[in-house]
Amino acid sequence: MLEVRKVVNKFFPDKLSFLVLTAACSVILISMGLRQTFGLFFSAFENSLGVTRTEFGLAIGIQMLFWGMFAPIFGLFADKFGGNKAVFLGFIIFALGIFMLYSGPNTGIYFQLALGVLVGIALGATAIGVPVSEVGKHFPNETRTIATGIVTAAASIGYFLSPLLTKYSLINYDWEQTLKYFMIFIAFGLITSLFLLPAKSLINSSQADREQTFFSAIKEAFSHKGYVLLVLGFFVCGFQITLVGTHIPGYMQERGMSGWPATIILALIGFFNIFGTLGMGYLGTKYKKKNLLSILYSLRAVSICIFIFSPPSMINSIIFGVTFGLLWLSTVPPTNGIVAQIFGTKYLSTLFGIVFLCHQFGAFAGAFLGGYFFDVFGSYDYAWYMAIALSIFATAVHYPIDEKKLIRHTVAN
């Protein structure tokens, strides 16, 4: 027991870091868990609201774009005023979008506004970018990827539980009542967000780091080759996970396996992502993060190839859920860690938010093109081929990244 206490005390710099880590885990479990379930609503939206696959894919694509566009905005807000205020505001907007989706108006442009715009804006504050970066500000380089891995693993728990609970609710109740249950979780998120407090000081920072301005931070980042490559690589992550999260129910139905198989895949992805993100967080303290990312994206290509080129079966579905789950959000700890390691933590939420914006451009492409290709060609195959090609691209672009910390110098008067 004494040894465990020593390890815990060594890992957490102070009590505030423990509180913030716990709050961030709760926030991201709720927001990412709810976000993962929208693909399961497609049949209900199609039957009740007359939504086509292209319209549904467009709504999810818009959601991804607004999520991405508002991630750096809420990131800057969090850097200036505190992550707790940014996330609290995000959950208010989340509640408004869900309320509008089940109460109306919720057809046509209003469907896009509720599920696409409002939920997307809310995710910009509550999912990944701000919670992960705020935790990163409380931990030094030596343990940061482990801490952010723990937060990302909390999202995995949401990924695992939410599809199962949502599917159960959709079968036994209806889609409107299921969305009303979502409001309970959002209310809990509002409360826990209040504890996402800012760090008392900048860790591993010099006087020059502390004096850096916002505009100089942006200019510095985009003049760094590694940051640009990281931005481009994260596009691929967004494309792949949104293609799977949004269209796997339709794809399984196309292959004659409608019903529970898609739900099982999503649940397995969530469960095994717990081990993937924690493992990647640990590996990020031992090996170069850029190399881990290159390996991860190459393994994604292998997982997708086995899944789409093998005959459809429950075993094949389970294998894909397990393997892709291990790789799902495992990109987040090393990606966030590289940004913090190179540029420091003062503008971490903003700089990671910009990286995440490109992730969401990819997410828009994955959501929209998946539905578009199906409506035009009657198949999701072309979207899967793109996902494989993009994995090869991401494997190549991460390798040249220079992870060394930038040394800034105070300008003498």
C-alpha positions in Angstrom: 0.0 0.0 0.0 2.9 2.3 0.8 4.5 1.6 -2.5 1.3 2.4 -4.4 1.0 5.7 -2.5 4.5 6.6 -3.5 3.8 5.9 -7.1 0.6 8.0 -7.0 2.3 10.9 -5.3 5.1 10.7 -7.8 2.7 10.7 -10.8 0.4 13.6 -9.6 2.4 16.9 -9.1 -0.3 18.1 -6.7 -3.9 17.5 -5.6 -5.3 19.9 -8.2 -3.9 17.7 -11.0 -5.8 14.7 -9.6 -9.0 16.7 -9.4 -8.6 18.0 -13.0 -7.7 14.6 -14.3 -10.9 13.1 -12.7 -13.1 15.9 -14.0 -11.7 15.7 -17.5 -12.3 11.9 -17.5 -15.9 12.5 -16.6 -16.4 15.2 -19.2 -14.9 13.3 -22.1 -16.6 10.0 -21.1 -20.0 11.8 -21.5 -19.3 13.9 -24.6 -17.4 11.3 -26.6 -19.8 8.5 -25.4 -22.9 10.4 -26.7 -21.2 11.4 -29.9 -20.3 7.7 -30.7 -24.0 6.7 -30.8 -25.4 8.9 -33.5 -24.8 6.2 -36.2 -27.3 4.0 -34.4 -30.1 6.5 -34.8 -29.9 6.4 -38.6 -32.8 4.0 -39.2 -35.0 6.0 -36.7 -34.1 9.3 -38.4 -34.8 7.7 -41.8 -38.2 6.3 -40.9 -39.4 9.2 -38.7 -37.8 12.2 -40.3 -37.3 11.1 -43.9 -33.5 11.6 -43.7 -31.5 10.0 -46.5 -28.0 8.5 -46.1 -26.5 11.5 -47.9 -28.4 14.0 -45.6 -27.4 12.0 -42.5 -23.8 11.8 -43.6 -23.9 15.6 -44.4 -25.2 16.3 -40.9 -22.4 14.3 -39.3 -19.9 15.9 -41.6 -21.2 19.4 -40.6 -20.9 18.3 -37.0 -17.3 17.3 -37.6 -16.5 20.6 -39.3 -18.0 22.8 -36.5 -16.4 20.6 -33.9 -13.1 21.3 -35.6 -13.6 25.0 -36.2 -14.6 25.6 -32.6 -11.9 23.4 -31.0 -9.2 26.1 -31.4 -11.8 28.9 -30.5 -12.7 27.1 -27.3 -9.0 26.2 -26.9 -8.1 29.9 -26.9 -11.0 30.6 -24.5 -9.7 27.9 -22.2 -6.1 29.2 -22.4 -7.3 32.7 -21.5 -10.2 32.1 -19.1 -10.0 28.5 -17.9 -11.1 25.1 -19.3 -14.0 24.9 -16.8 -15.7 27.9 -18.3 -15.2 26.7 -21.9 -16.5 23.2 -21.2 -19.5 24.4 -19.2 -20.5 26.6 -22.1 -20.1 23.7 -24.5 -22.4 21.4 -22.5 -25.1 24.2 -22.5 -24.9 24.2 -26.4 -24.9 20.4 -26.4 -28.2 20.3 -24.4 -29.7 22.8 -26.8 -28.8 20.7 -29.9 -30.2 17.5 -28.4 -33.4 19.2 -27.2 -34.0 20.6 -30.6 -33.3 17.2 -32.2 -36.1 15.4 -30.3 -38.6 18.2 -29.8 -38.4 20.0 -33.1 -38.2 21.6 -35.5 -35.9 18.8 -36.6 -36.4 18.1 -40.3 -34.6 19.5 -43.4 -32.3 22.4 -42.5 -33.3 22.1 -38.8 -31.9 18.6 -38.7 -28.6 19.9 -40.0 -28.7 22.7 -37.5 -29.4 20.5 -34.5 -27.3 17.5 -35.1 -24.7 19.2 -37.3 -24.1 22.8 -36.1 -25.1 22.9 -32.4 -23.8 19.4 -31.4 -20.7 20.1 -33.4 -20.0 23.4 -31.7 -20.6 21.7 -28.3 -18.1 19.0 -29.1 -15.5 21.7 -29.8 -15.5 22.5 -26.1 -16.4 19.2 -24.5 -14.6 16.5 -26.5 -10.9 15.7 -26.8 -9.3 19.1 -27.4 -9.9 21.2 -24.3 -10.2 18.4 -21.7 -7.1 16.6 -22.9 -5.0 19.8 -23.2 -6.1 21.1 -19.8 -4.9 17.9 -18.2 -1.7 18.2 -20.2 -1.0 21.6 -18.5 -0.9 19.9 -15.1 1.7 17.3 -15.9 5.4 17.4 -16.9 6.8 16.0 -20.2 7.8 12.8 -18.4 4.3 11.7 -17.5 2.1 13.9 -19.8 1.3 11.2 -22.4 0.2 8.8 -19.6 -2.1 11.4 -18.1 -3.6 12.3 -21.5 -3.9 8.6 -22.2 -6.0 8.1 -19.1 -8.3 10.9 -20.2 -8.6 9.4 -23.7 -9.3 6.0 -22.2 -12.2 7.5 -20.3 -13.7 8.3 -23.8 -13.2 4.7 -24.6 -15.4 3.7 -21.6 -18.0 6.0 -23.0 -17.5 4.4 -26.4 -18.0 0.9 -25.0 -21.1 1.6 -22.8 -23.0 4.2 -24.9 -23.7 2.0 -28.0 -25.0 -0.8 -25.8 -27.2 1.4 -23.6 -28.4 3.4 -26.7 -29.3 0.2 -28.6 -31.2 -1.2 -25.7 -33.1 2.1 -25.3 -33.9 2.3 -29.0 -35.3 -1.2 -28.9 -37.3 -0.9 -25.7 -38.4 2.7 -25.9 -38.0 5.1 -28.9 -35.5 7.5 -30.3 -37.0 10.6 -28.8 -37.0 9.1 -25.3 -33.4 7.9 -25.8 -32.4 11.5 -26.6 -34.2 12.7 -23.5 -32.0 10.3 -21.5 -29.0 11.9 -23.1 -30.0 15.1 -21.3 -29.4 13.5 -17.9 -25.8 12.8 -18.8 -25.3 16.3 -20.2 -26.5 17.7 -16.9 -23.9 15.6 -15.1 -21.3 16.9 -17.5 -22.2 20.5 -16.6 -21.5 19.8 -13.0 -18.2 18.0 -13.4 -16.9 20.6 -15.9 -16.7 23.1 -13.0 -13.8 21.2 -11.6 -11.7 21.5 -14.8 -9.5 24.2 -13.1 -6.4 25.9 -14.6 -2.9 25.0 -13.5 -1.3 27.3 -11.0 1.9 27.6 -13.1 3.4 26.6 -16.5 5.3 23.4 -16.1 8.7 23.0 -17.8 8.7 26.7 -19.0 11.2 29.5 -19.2 10.5 33.2 -18.8 10.5 33.5 -22.6 7.8 30.8 -22.7 5.7 32.6 -20.2 6.0 35.9 -22.1 5.1 34.5 -25.5 2.0 36.1 -27.1 -0.8 34.3 -28.9 0.1 35.6 -32.4 3.8 34.7 -32.0 2.8 31.2 -30.9 0.7 30.7 -34.0 3.4 32.1 -36.3 6.0 29.9 -34.6 3.9 26.8 -34.9 3.2 27.2 -38.6 6.8 27.9 -39.4 7.7 24.5 -37.8 7.8 21.7 -40.3 6.9 19.1 -37.7 3.7 20.9 -36.7 2.5 21.2 -40.3 3.2 17.5 -40.8 1.3 16.7 -37.6 -1.7 18.7 -38.8 -1.7 16.9 -42.1 -1.4 13.5 -40.4 -4.3 14.1 -38.1 -6.6 14.6 -41.1 -6.3 10.8 -41.7 -7.3 9.9 -38.1 -10.5 12.0 -38.5 -11.4 10.5 -41.8 -11.1 6.9 -40.6 -12.8 7.0 -37.2 -15.7 9.0 -38.5 -16.2 6.7 -41.5 -16.3 3.8 -39.1 -18.4 5.5 -36.4 -21.0 6.9 -38.8 -21.3 4.3 -41.5 -20.5 0.9 -39.9 -24.2 0.2 -39.2 -25.0 0.9 -42.9 -22.0 -1.1 -44.1 -22.9 -4.1 -42.0 -26.5 -3.9 -43.3 -25.1 -3.8 -46.8 -23.2 -7.0 -46.2 -26.3 -8.7 -44.8 -25.5 -8.4 -41.1 -27.9 -5.8 -39.8 -28.8 -5.5 -36.1 -26.4 -6.2 -33.3 -23.1 -6.8 -35.3 -22.5 -3.1 -35.9 -23.3 -2.4 -32.2 -20.9 -5.1 -31.1 -18.1 -3.6 -33.4 -18.7 -0.1 -31.9 -18.8 -1.5 -28.3 -15.6 -3.5 -28.9 -13.9 -0.5 -30.4 -14.7 1.5 -27.2 -13.6 -1.3 -24.9 -10.3 -2.1 -26.5 -9.5 1.5 -27.1 -9.1 1.7 -23.3 -6.1 -0.5 -23.6 -4.9 1.1 -26.8 -4.8 4.6 -25.4 -3.3 3.6 -22.0 -0.7 1.5 -23.8 0.2 4.3 -26.2 0.4 6.8 -23.3 2.9 4.6 -21.6 4.9 3.9 -24.9 5.0 7.6 -25.4 7.2 7.9 -22.4 9.6 5.3 -23.7 9.9 5.8 -27.5 9.7 8.6 -30.0 6.1 9.6 -30.4 6.4 10.2 -34.2 7.5 6.6 -34.7 4.6 5.3 -32.7 2.2 7.3 -34.9 3.7 5.9 -38.1 3.4 2.4 -36.8 -0.2 3.0 -35.6 -1.4 4.3 -39.0 0.2 1.4 -40.8 -1.6 -1.0 -38.5 -4.9 0.7 -39.3 -4.4 0.0 -43.0 -3.9 -3.7 -42.2 -7.0 -3.9 -39.9 -9.2 -2.3 -42.6 -7.9 -4.5 -45.3 -8.6 -7.7 -43.3 -12.1 -6.4 -42.5 -13.3 -5.4 -45.9 -11.6 -8.2 -48.0 -12.7 -11.1 -45.7 -16.1 -12.7 -45.9 -18.7 -11.1 -43.6 -19.1 -13.0 -40.3 -19.4 -12.4 -36.6 -15.8 -13.5 -36.1 -14.6 -11.0 -38.7 -16.6 -8.3 -37.0 -15.2 -9.1 -33.6 -11.6 -9.1 -35.0 -12.1 -5.7 -36.6 -13.7 -4.3 -33.4 -10.8 -5.5 -31.3 -8.0 -4.5 -33.6 -9.4 -1.1 -34.7 -10.3 -0.4 -31.1 -6.7 -0.7 -30.0 -5.8 1.9 -32.6 -8.9 4.1 -32.4 -8.0 7.1 -30.2 -4.4 6.0 -29.6 -3.3 8.8 -31.8 -4.3 11.4 -29.3 -1.7 11.0 -26.5 1.3 11.1 -28.8 -0.1 13.8 -31.0 -0.9 16.1 -28.0 2.4 15.1 -26.5 4.4 16.2 -29.5 2.7 19.6 -29.5 3.3 20.1 -25.8 6.9 18.8 -26.0 7.8 21.1 -28.9 6.0 24.3 -28.0 5.2 24.1 -24.3 1.9 24.3 -22.5 0.9 28.0 -22.4 -1.1 27.8 -25.7 -1.4 24.0 -25.7 -5.3 24.0 -26.0 -5.1 26.4 -28.9 -2.3 24.7 -30.8 -3.8 21.3 -30.3 -7.2 22.7 -31.3 -5.7 23.8 -34.6 -4.3 20.3 -35.2 -7.7 18.9 -34.2 -9.4 21.2 -36.8 -7.6 19.3 -39.6 -8.7 16.1 -37.9 -12.3 17.3 -38.3 -11.8 18.2 -42.0 -10.9 14.6 -42.4 -13.9 13.7 -40.3 -16.2 15.7 -42.5 -14.8 13.9 -45.6 -15.3 10.5 -43.9 -18.8 11.2 -42.9 -20.0 12.8 -46.1 -18.1 10.7 -48.6 -19.2 7.5 -47.0 -22.9 8.3 -47.5 -22.2 10.0 -50.9 -20.4 6.9 -52.3 -23.2 4.6 -51.1 -26.0 6.7 -52.7 -24.1 7.1 -56.0 -22.4 3.7 -56.4 -24.5 1.6 -54.0 -21.5 0.6 -52.0 -19.1 1.9 -49.3 -16.1 0.3 -51.0 -14.5 3.5 -52.4 -14.6 5.1 -48.9 -12.7 2.1 -47.5 -10.2 2.3 -50.3 -9.6 6.0 -49.5 -9.1 5.1 -45.8 -6.4 2.6 -46.7 -4.6 5.0 -49.0 -4.7 7.7 -46.3 -3.1 5.3 -43.8 -0.1 4.9 -46.1 0.1 8.7 -46.4 0.0 9.2 -42.6 2.6 6.5 -42.0 5.0 8.5 -44.3 4.3 12.1 -43.0 4.9 11.4 -39.3 8.4 9.9 -39.6 10.3 13.2 -40.5 8.8 15.2 -37.5 11.4 16.7 -35.2 10.2 16.4 -31.6 12.8 18.4 -29.9 11.6 21.3 -27.6 12.0 24.8 -29.1 14.3 27.0 -27.1 13.1 30.5 -26.8 15.1 33.5 -25.7 13.9 36.6 -23.9 14.5 39.7 -26.0 16.8 42.1 -24.2 15.6 45.7 -23.7 
